[in-house]
Amino acid sequence: MATINTSLPGLACALAAGMAIAAPVQDAGPNTARHQPQIDTIVSDISPQRIEATIRRLVGFHTRHTMSETESDTVGIGAARRWIKNEFERCNAANGGRLQVAFDSHIAPVSRRISRPTEIVNVVATLPGTQAGSAERIYVVSGHYDSRNTDVMDEKGYAPGANDDASGTAAVMEMACVMSKYKFDATIVFMTVAAEEQGLLGAAHWAEQAKQKNLNIAGMFTNDIIGSSRDEHGKVDDRQVRLFAEGIPVEKDMSEAVRALVLTGGENDTISRQLARHVKEQGERYVKGFKVSVIQRRDRYLRGGDHMPFLERGYAALRFTEPNEDFNHQHQNVRTENGVTIGDLPEYNDYKYIAKVARVNAAALATLALAPAAPQKVQMRTAQLENDSTLVWQANTEPDLAGYRIVWRDTTASDWQGSRWVGNVTEAKIPLSKDNYFFGVQAVDRDGNASPATYPLPLK
Ligand SMILES: [Zn+2]
Protein backbone atom coordinates (compact mmCIF):
# COMPACT_ATOMS: atom_id res chain seq x y z
CA MET A 1 0.00 0.00 0.00
CA ALA A 2 1.19 3.45 -0.83
CA THR A 3 1.68 5.66 2.16
CA ILE A 4 0.06 7.62 3.71
CA ASN A 5 -2.28 10.13 5.17
CA THR A 6 -0.60 13.46 4.62
CA SER A 7 -0.72 13.14 0.84
CA LEU A 8 -4.49 12.91 0.93
CA PRO A 9 -6.61 15.99 0.60
CA GLY A 10 -8.57 16.81 3.69
CA LEU A 11 -6.65 14.89 6.27
CA ALA A 12 -3.45 16.91 6.30
CA CYS A 13 -5.18 20.23 6.84
CA ALA A 14 -7.61 18.70 9.29
CA LEU A 15 -4.68 17.43 11.32
CA ALA A 16 -2.93 20.80 11.07
CA ALA A 17 -6.04 22.46 12.38
CA GLY A 18 -5.75 20.25 15.45
CA MET A 19 -9.03 18.43 15.02
CA ALA A 20 -9.69 15.86 17.68
CA ILE A 21 -9.11 12.25 16.78
CA ALA A 22 -10.91 9.78 19.01
CA ALA A 23 -7.97 7.41 18.97
CA PRO A 24 -4.69 9.17 19.69
CA VAL A 25 -1.96 8.37 17.18
CA GLN A 26 1.07 7.23 19.19
CA ASP A 27 3.30 5.78 16.51
CA ALA A 28 3.14 4.23 13.08
CA GLY A 29 2.28 0.78 14.47
CA PRO A 30 3.85 -2.49 13.31
CA ASN A 31 5.48 -2.32 9.87
CA THR A 32 2.80 -3.88 7.68
CA ALA A 33 4.90 -3.49 4.51
CA ARG A 34 7.87 -5.57 5.65
CA HIS A 35 8.47 -9.00 4.14
CA GLN A 36 8.03 -11.92 6.54
CA PRO A 37 11.18 -14.04 5.97
CA GLN A 38 9.17 -17.29 6.16
CA ILE A 39 6.96 -16.16 3.26
CA ASP A 40 9.96 -15.18 1.11
CA THR A 41 11.31 -18.71 1.68
CA ILE A 42 7.96 -20.32 0.76
CA VAL A 43 7.71 -18.25 -2.41
CA SER A 44 11.21 -19.12 -3.56
CA ASP A 45 10.83 -22.84 -2.70
CA ILE A 46 7.88 -23.32 -5.08
CA SER A 47 9.38 -25.29 -7.96
CA PRO A 48 8.37 -25.16 -11.65
CA GLN A 49 10.20 -28.48 -12.17
CA ARG A 50 8.14 -30.30 -9.52
CA ILE A 51 4.94 -28.71 -10.87
CA GLU A 52 5.81 -29.94 -14.37
CA ALA A 53 6.55 -33.45 -13.11
CA THR A 54 3.20 -33.55 -11.28
CA ILE A 55 1.28 -32.40 -14.35
CA ARG A 56 2.98 -34.93 -16.64
CA ARG A 57 2.18 -37.69 -14.11
CA LEU A 58 -1.50 -36.60 -13.98
CA VAL A 59 -1.69 -36.53 -17.80
CA GLY A 60 -0.27 -40.07 -17.74
CA PHE A 61 -3.53 -41.45 -16.28
CA HIS A 62 -4.98 -41.13 -19.84
CA THR A 63 -8.25 -39.67 -18.56
CA ARG A 64 -9.35 -38.30 -15.19
CA HIS A 65 -12.99 -38.10 -16.22
CA THR A 66 -15.18 -38.28 -13.12
CA MET A 67 -16.98 -41.43 -14.36
CA SER A 68 -13.82 -43.13 -15.67
CA GLU A 69 -12.21 -46.37 -14.49
CA THR A 70 -11.47 -46.61 -10.73
CA GLU A 71 -9.99 -50.14 -10.36
CA SER A 72 -6.86 -49.76 -12.47
CA ASP A 73 -3.62 -48.54 -10.91
CA THR A 74 -2.50 -46.81 -14.10
CA VAL A 75 -5.58 -45.43 -15.88
CA GLY A 76 -8.56 -43.34 -14.80
CA ILE A 77 -9.67 -41.15 -11.94
CA GLY A 78 -9.34 -43.83 -9.22
CA ALA A 79 -5.63 -44.24 -9.89
CA ALA A 80 -5.23 -40.47 -10.13
CA ARG A 81 -6.78 -39.76 -6.74
CA ARG A 82 -4.84 -42.52 -5.00
CA TRP A 83 -1.63 -41.12 -6.49
CA ILE A 84 -2.50 -37.57 -5.36
CA LYS A 85 -3.19 -38.81 -1.82
CA ASN A 86 0.11 -40.73 -1.80
CA GLU A 87 1.97 -37.62 -2.94
CA PHE A 88 0.46 -35.51 -0.13
CA GLU A 89 1.44 -38.23 2.36
CA ARG A 90 4.95 -38.69 0.96
CA CYS A 91 5.64 -34.98 1.18
CA ASN A 92 4.07 -34.78 4.63
CA ALA A 93 6.31 -37.53 5.99
CA ALA A 94 9.35 -35.54 4.85
CA ASN A 95 8.11 -32.27 6.35
CA GLY A 96 7.15 -32.96 9.94
CA GLY A 97 3.85 -34.83 9.49
CA ARG A 98 1.48 -32.02 10.41
CA LEU A 99 -0.71 -32.28 7.29
CA GLN A 100 -3.91 -34.30 7.76
CA VAL A 101 -4.56 -36.08 4.47
CA ALA A 102 -7.95 -37.67 3.73
CA PHE A 103 -10.42 -38.59 1.02
CA ASP A 104 -13.74 -36.74 1.16
CA SER A 105 -16.14 -39.04 -0.66
CA HIS A 106 -19.83 -39.06 -1.52
CA ILE A 107 -22.11 -40.75 -4.06
CA ALA A 108 -23.56 -38.33 -6.60
CA PRO A 109 -26.98 -39.36 -7.90
CA VAL A 110 -27.87 -39.22 -11.61
CA SER A 111 -27.99 -35.63 -12.83
CA ARG A 112 -27.50 -33.68 -16.05
CA ARG A 113 -23.83 -34.71 -16.42
CA ILE A 114 -23.83 -37.87 -14.24
CA SER A 115 -25.37 -40.86 -16.06
CA ARG A 116 -25.20 -43.36 -13.16
CA PRO A 117 -24.64 -42.98 -9.41
CA THR A 118 -20.92 -42.16 -9.11
CA GLU A 119 -18.51 -41.88 -6.20
CA ILE A 120 -17.04 -38.37 -6.16
CA VAL A 121 -13.80 -38.12 -4.18
CA ASN A 122 -11.98 -34.95 -3.14
CA VAL A 123 -8.43 -35.31 -1.81
CA VAL A 124 -8.05 -32.96 1.13
CA ALA A 125 -4.85 -32.03 3.02
CA THR A 126 -5.41 -29.88 6.10
CA LEU A 127 -2.63 -27.89 7.80
CA PRO A 128 -4.08 -27.12 11.25
CA GLY A 129 -3.60 -23.64 12.62
CA THR A 130 -1.52 -23.34 15.79
CA GLN A 131 -2.92 -20.25 17.55
CA ALA A 132 -5.72 -20.70 20.08
CA GLY A 133 -8.77 -18.83 18.83
CA SER A 134 -7.40 -18.62 15.26
CA ALA A 135 -7.16 -22.32 14.34
CA GLU A 136 -10.92 -22.41 13.69
CA ARG A 137 -10.44 -19.76 10.99
CA ILE A 138 -9.95 -21.63 7.71
CA TYR A 139 -8.56 -20.70 4.28
CA VAL A 140 -9.20 -23.11 1.41
CA VAL A 141 -7.18 -23.38 -1.82
CA SER A 142 -8.33 -25.75 -4.58
CA GLY A 143 -7.76 -27.10 -8.06
CA HIS A 144 -9.85 -29.76 -9.83
CA TYR A 145 -8.12 -32.98 -10.88
CA ASP A 146 -10.92 -34.33 -13.08
CA SER A 147 -10.64 -33.77 -16.86
CA ARG A 148 -12.86 -33.90 -19.94
CA ASN A 149 -12.73 -33.81 -23.70
CA THR A 150 -15.19 -32.55 -26.34
CA ASP A 151 -18.05 -34.80 -25.19
CA VAL A 152 -18.39 -34.08 -21.46
CA MET A 153 -19.93 -37.55 -20.98
CA ASP A 154 -17.02 -39.42 -22.68
CA GLU A 155 -15.48 -41.37 -19.82
CA LYS A 156 -12.96 -43.43 -21.86
CA GLY A 157 -11.30 -41.13 -24.44
CA TYR A 158 -7.90 -39.51 -23.94
CA ALA A 159 -8.47 -36.38 -21.82
CA PRO A 160 -5.05 -35.08 -20.70
CA GLY A 161 -6.34 -31.93 -18.98
CA ALA A 162 -2.80 -30.60 -18.59
CA ASN A 163 -3.98 -27.02 -18.18
CA ASP A 164 -7.63 -27.63 -17.18
CA ASP A 165 -6.92 -28.41 -14.47
CA ALA A 166 -3.77 -30.41 -13.78
CA SER A 167 -2.19 -26.94 -13.58
CA GLY A 168 -4.32 -25.90 -10.58
CA THR A 169 -4.05 -29.37 -9.00
CA ALA A 170 -0.24 -29.35 -9.25
CA ALA A 171 -0.07 -25.81 -7.85
CA VAL A 172 -2.14 -26.85 -4.81
CA MET A 173 -0.02 -29.99 -4.24
CA GLU A 174 3.18 -27.94 -4.48
CA MET A 175 1.84 -25.32 -2.04
CA ALA A 176 0.85 -28.03 0.47
CA CYS A 177 4.29 -29.58 0.27
CA VAL A 178 6.21 -26.30 0.65
CA MET A 179 3.94 -24.63 3.22
CA SER A 180 3.40 -27.60 5.55
CA LYS A 181 6.93 -27.15 6.94
CA TYR A 182 5.73 -23.94 8.59
CA LYS A 183 3.26 -22.98 11.31
CA PHE A 184 0.38 -20.57 10.74
CA ASP A 185 -2.07 -19.09 13.21
CA ALA A 186 -5.08 -20.07 11.09
CA THR A 187 -5.84 -23.36 9.29
CA ILE A 188 -5.14 -23.88 5.57
CA VAL A 189 -6.98 -26.57 3.58
CA PHE A 190 -5.28 -27.74 0.36
CA MET A 191 -7.92 -29.46 -1.71
CA THR A 192 -7.96 -31.23 -5.06
CA VAL A 193 -11.57 -31.81 -6.09
CA ALA A 194 -13.38 -34.03 -8.59
CA ALA A 195 -16.44 -33.52 -10.82
CA GLU A 196 -15.88 -29.84 -11.57
CA GLU A 197 -16.60 -30.61 -15.23
CA GLN A 198 -19.76 -32.55 -14.28
CA GLY A 199 -21.32 -29.59 -12.43
CA LEU A 200 -18.95 -28.45 -9.63
CA LEU A 201 -20.08 -31.49 -7.60
CA GLY A 202 -16.95 -32.15 -5.51
CA ALA A 203 -16.54 -28.53 -4.41
CA ALA A 204 -20.29 -28.19 -3.75
CA HIS A 205 -20.24 -31.26 -1.50
CA TRP A 206 -17.33 -29.96 0.58
CA ALA A 207 -18.79 -26.43 0.77
CA GLU A 208 -22.18 -27.79 1.86
CA GLN A 209 -20.57 -29.89 4.62
CA ALA A 210 -18.67 -26.78 5.73
CA LYS A 211 -21.89 -24.76 5.82
CA GLN A 212 -23.72 -27.43 7.83
CA LYS A 213 -20.85 -27.66 10.34
CA ASN A 214 -20.86 -23.85 10.50
CA LEU A 215 -17.13 -23.76 9.65
CA ASN A 216 -15.49 -20.36 9.57
CA ILE A 217 -14.18 -20.29 5.98
CA ALA A 218 -12.58 -16.84 5.91
CA GLY A 219 -11.48 -17.18 2.27
CA MET A 220 -11.40 -19.65 -0.61
CA PHE A 221 -9.33 -19.59 -3.83
CA THR A 222 -9.80 -21.90 -6.78
CA ASN A 223 -6.98 -22.23 -9.32
CA ASP A 224 -8.52 -23.32 -12.63
CA ILE A 225 -6.65 -22.99 -15.96
CA ILE A 226 -3.49 -21.32 -14.68
CA GLY A 227 -1.25 -23.32 -17.02
CA SER A 228 -0.50 -21.22 -20.06
CA SER A 229 0.87 -17.75 -20.62
CA ARG A 230 0.31 -17.90 -24.40
CA ASP A 231 -2.87 -16.66 -26.10
CA GLU A 232 -4.49 -18.09 -29.25
CA HIS A 233 -2.36 -15.80 -31.46
CA GLY A 234 0.88 -16.95 -29.84
CA LYS A 235 1.44 -13.82 -27.79
CA VAL A 236 3.03 -14.54 -24.40
CA ASP A 237 2.05 -12.65 -21.25
CA ASP A 238 3.65 -14.31 -18.24
CA ARG A 239 3.51 -11.23 -16.02
CA GLN A 240 -0.05 -11.34 -14.76
CA VAL A 241 -2.87 -13.58 -13.57
CA ARG A 242 -6.60 -12.83 -13.58
CA LEU A 243 -8.31 -12.99 -10.18
CA PHE A 244 -12.11 -13.16 -10.41
CA ALA A 245 -13.95 -11.57 -7.47
CA GLU A 246 -17.71 -11.48 -7.12
CA GLY A 247 -19.38 -8.26 -5.94
CA ILE A 248 -22.93 -8.32 -4.59
CA PRO A 249 -23.58 -11.93 -3.55
CA VAL A 250 -26.35 -13.63 -5.47
CA GLU A 251 -29.13 -14.49 -3.01
CA LYS A 252 -32.78 -15.34 -3.38
CA ASP A 253 -33.86 -12.79 -0.83
CA MET A 254 -31.41 -10.04 -0.07
CA SER A 255 -30.31 -10.05 3.56
CA GLU A 256 -30.30 -6.90 5.70
CA ALA A 257 -26.49 -6.82 5.44
CA VAL A 258 -26.56 -6.89 1.64
CA ARG A 259 -29.25 -4.22 1.57
CA ALA A 260 -27.12 -2.00 3.84
CA LEU A 261 -24.14 -2.58 1.54
CA VAL A 262 -26.12 -1.53 -1.51
CA LEU A 263 -27.69 1.48 0.24
CA THR A 264 -24.26 2.85 1.24
CA GLY A 265 -22.55 2.26 -2.11
CA GLY A 266 -20.57 -0.68 -0.76
CA GLU A 267 -21.05 -2.99 -3.74
CA ASN A 268 -17.29 -2.96 -4.38
CA ASP A 269 -16.52 -3.73 -0.72
CA THR A 270 -17.98 -7.22 -0.36
CA ILE A 271 -15.98 -9.89 1.47
CA SER A 272 -14.75 -11.36 -1.83
CA ARG A 273 -13.57 -7.96 -3.10
CA GLN A 274 -11.80 -7.28 0.23
CA LEU A 275 -10.12 -10.68 -0.04
CA ALA A 276 -9.08 -9.87 -3.64
CA ARG A 277 -7.53 -6.54 -2.52
CA HIS A 278 -5.53 -8.45 0.07
CA VAL A 279 -4.38 -11.09 -2.46
CA LYS A 280 -3.34 -8.40 -4.95
CA GLU A 281 -1.39 -6.39 -2.38
CA GLN A 282 0.40 -9.36 -0.79
CA GLY A 283 0.85 -11.35 -4.02
CA GLU A 284 2.48 -8.40 -5.77
CA ARG A 285 4.61 -7.66 -2.68
CA TYR A 286 6.16 -11.12 -2.63
CA VAL A 287 6.25 -12.01 -6.35
CA LYS A 288 8.19 -9.20 -8.00
CA GLY A 289 7.25 -8.06 -11.49
CA PHE A 290 3.99 -10.03 -11.52
CA LYS A 291 0.53 -8.45 -11.60
CA VAL A 292 -2.70 -9.70 -10.04
CA SER A 293 -5.42 -8.29 -12.32
CA VAL A 294 -8.60 -8.24 -10.26
CA ILE A 295 -11.64 -8.82 -12.48
CA GLN A 296 -14.80 -7.44 -10.93
CA ARG A 297 -17.06 -10.35 -11.74
CA ARG A 298 -17.57 -13.81 -10.26
CA ASP A 299 -16.06 -15.68 -13.21
CA ARG A 300 -15.57 -15.35 -16.94
CA TYR A 301 -18.74 -14.18 -18.67
CA LEU A 302 -21.46 -16.73 -17.83
CA ARG A 303 -18.90 -19.42 -17.00
CA GLY A 304 -18.18 -21.05 -13.66
CA GLY A 305 -15.79 -22.77 -11.27
CA ASP A 306 -15.35 -24.34 -7.86
CA HIS A 307 -15.40 -21.02 -5.99
CA MET A 308 -19.10 -20.63 -6.84
CA PRO A 309 -20.49 -23.25 -4.42
CA PHE A 310 -18.60 -21.36 -1.69
CA LEU A 311 -19.93 -17.96 -2.84
CA GLU A 312 -23.46 -19.34 -2.86
CA ARG A 313 -23.08 -20.34 0.79
CA GLY A 314 -21.95 -16.90 1.90
CA TYR A 315 -18.16 -17.44 1.93
CA ALA A 316 -15.59 -15.11 0.34
CA ALA A 317 -14.13 -16.95 -2.68
CA LEU A 318 -11.98 -16.13 -5.72
CA ARG A 319 -10.87 -17.70 -8.99
CA PHE A 320 -7.35 -17.51 -10.46
CA THR A 321 -7.10 -17.96 -14.25
CA GLU A 322 -4.36 -17.27 -16.82
CA PRO A 323 -4.63 -13.89 -18.64
CA ASN A 324 -5.62 -15.10 -22.13
CA GLU A 325 -7.07 -18.56 -22.63
CA ASP A 326 -6.46 -20.50 -25.84
CA PHE A 327 -9.69 -22.47 -26.31
CA ASN A 328 -7.95 -24.87 -28.73
CA HIS A 329 -6.33 -26.33 -25.64
CA GLN A 330 -9.24 -26.99 -23.32
CA HIS A 331 -12.34 -29.23 -23.31
CA GLN A 332 -11.51 -30.87 -26.68
CA ASN A 333 -10.42 -34.25 -27.98
CA VAL A 334 -6.74 -34.42 -28.82
CA ARG A 335 -6.42 -34.29 -32.62
CA THR A 336 -4.83 -32.46 -35.53
CA GLU A 337 -6.93 -30.21 -37.76
CA ASN A 338 -5.41 -28.40 -40.77
CA GLY A 339 -1.98 -28.92 -39.26
CA VAL A 340 -3.03 -27.46 -35.89
CA THR A 341 -2.83 -29.62 -32.75
CA ILE A 342 -5.98 -29.38 -30.65
CA GLY A 343 -6.17 -30.62 -27.05
CA ASP A 344 -5.11 -29.93 -23.49
CA LEU A 345 -1.55 -31.30 -23.74
CA PRO A 346 1.39 -30.62 -21.42
CA GLU A 347 3.51 -28.96 -24.14
CA TYR A 348 1.12 -25.99 -24.16
CA ASN A 349 1.73 -25.24 -20.48
CA ASP A 350 4.28 -22.72 -19.21
CA TYR A 351 5.65 -24.27 -16.01
CA LYS A 352 7.50 -21.19 -14.81
CA TYR A 353 4.26 -19.27 -15.19
CA ILE A 354 2.30 -21.83 -13.13
CA ALA A 355 4.92 -21.53 -10.40
CA LYS A 356 4.42 -17.75 -10.32
CA VAL A 357 0.66 -18.20 -9.85
CA ALA A 358 1.32 -20.78 -7.13
CA ARG A 359 3.67 -18.29 -5.44
CA VAL A 360 0.97 -15.60 -5.46
CA ASN A 361 -1.48 -18.08 -3.91
CA ALA A 362 1.06 -19.20 -1.30
CA ALA A 363 2.03 -15.65 -0.32
CA ALA A 364 -1.62 -14.66 0.01
CA LEU A 365 -2.54 -17.76 2.03
CA ALA A 366 0.49 -17.34 4.28
CA THR A 367 -0.22 -13.68 4.99
CA LEU A 368 -3.89 -14.46 5.67
CA ALA A 369 -3.12 -17.39 7.93
CA LEU A 370 -0.48 -15.44 9.90
CA ALA A 371 -2.63 -12.31 10.25
CA PRO A 372 -5.53 -11.73 12.63
CA ALA A 373 -9.06 -12.22 11.33
CA ALA A 374 -10.71 -9.29 9.60
CA PRO A 375 -12.48 -7.19 12.26
CA GLN A 376 -16.12 -8.04 12.96
CA LYS A 377 -19.16 -5.80 13.35
CA VAL A 378 -17.46 -2.77 11.82
CA GLN A 379 -19.89 0.14 11.79
CA MET A 380 -19.99 3.81 10.90
CA ARG A 381 -21.59 6.22 13.36
CA THR A 382 -24.49 7.99 11.65
CA ALA A 383 -26.52 9.36 14.58
CA GLN A 384 -25.64 12.92 13.64
CA LEU A 385 -24.66 14.47 10.33
CA GLU A 386 -20.95 15.35 10.30
CA ASN A 387 -18.05 15.53 7.88
CA ASP A 388 -15.73 13.36 9.96
CA SER A 389 -16.04 9.61 9.88
CA THR A 390 -16.26 7.67 13.14
CA LEU A 391 -15.85 3.93 12.92
CA VAL A 392 -16.51 1.40 15.69
CA TRP A 393 -15.85 -2.33 15.71
CA GLN A 394 -15.74 -5.41 17.86
CA ALA A 395 -12.36 -6.17 19.47
CA ASN A 396 -10.34 -9.05 17.97
CA THR A 397 -9.19 -11.74 20.42
CA GLU A 398 -5.87 -12.93 18.95
CA PRO A 399 -3.07 -13.00 21.59
CA ASP A 400 -0.55 -11.38 19.20
CA LEU A 401 -2.87 -8.55 18.16
CA ALA A 402 -1.18 -5.13 18.04
CA GLY A 403 -4.19 -3.06 17.03
CA TYR A 404 -6.02 -1.65 14.06
CA ARG A 405 -5.47 0.35 10.93
CA ILE A 406 -8.08 2.41 9.12
CA VAL A 407 -7.71 2.34 5.31
CA TRP A 408 -9.50 4.45 2.70
CA ARG A 409 -9.72 5.24 -0.99
CA ASP A 410 -11.54 7.51 -3.39
CA THR A 411 -14.92 6.11 -4.42
CA THR A 412 -13.66 5.52 -7.98
CA ALA A 413 -10.43 3.78 -6.90
CA SER A 414 -10.07 0.01 -6.68
CA ASP A 415 -7.26 -0.25 -4.14
CA TRP A 416 -6.65 1.37 -0.77
CA GLN A 417 -4.85 4.72 -1.09
CA GLY A 418 -4.43 5.93 2.49
CA SER A 419 -4.09 4.41 5.92
CA ARG A 420 -3.79 5.39 9.55
CA TRP A 421 -2.63 3.30 12.49
CA VAL A 422 -5.03 3.93 15.38
CA GLY A 423 -3.66 1.55 18.04
CA ASN A 424 -5.49 -1.07 20.06
CA VAL A 425 -8.88 0.64 20.25
CA THR A 426 -12.37 -0.16 19.01
CA GLU A 427 -13.36 3.29 17.82
CA ALA A 428 -11.60 5.90 15.71
CA LYS A 429 -12.51 9.19 14.10
CA ILE A 430 -10.90 10.06 10.76
CA PRO A 431 -11.21 13.66 9.55
CA LEU A 432 -12.37 12.65 6.10
CA SER A 433 -15.97 12.45 4.93
CA LYS A 434 -17.69 9.07 4.74
CA ASP A 435 -19.66 10.60 1.87
CA ASN A 436 -16.51 11.05 -0.22
CA TYR A 437 -14.32 8.06 0.67
CA PHE A 438 -14.71 4.34 1.21
CA PHE A 439 -13.26 3.15 4.52
CA GLY A 440 -12.20 -0.18 5.93
CA VAL A 441 -10.76 -1.47 9.22
CA GLN A 442 -7.86 -3.94 9.34
CA ALA A 443 -6.53 -5.84 12.36
CA VAL A 444 -2.71 -5.96 12.61
CA ASP A 445 -0.53 -8.31 14.68
CA ARG A 446 2.79 -7.42 16.34
CA ASP A 447 4.78 -8.71 13.31
CA GLY A 448 2.90 -6.35 11.00
CA ASN A 449 0.60 -8.97 9.44
CA ALA A 450 -2.56 -7.08 8.43
CA SER A 451 -5.95 -8.70 7.89
CA PRO A 452 -8.19 -7.96 4.92
CA ALA A 453 -10.29 -4.87 5.53
CA THR A 454 -13.89 -4.92 6.72
CA TYR A 455 -16.42 -2.46 5.31
CA PRO A 456 -18.45 -0.44 7.84
CA LEU A 457 -22.22 -0.83 7.75
CA PRO A 458 -24.29 2.00 9.21
CA LEU A 459 -24.71 2.18 13.00
CA LYS A 460 -28.05 3.74 13.69
ZN1 LIG B 1 -11.56 -26.26 -15.16
Residues whose N, C-alpha, C, O or C-beta is under 5 A from the ligand:
A	BS01	ZN	D164 D165 D224
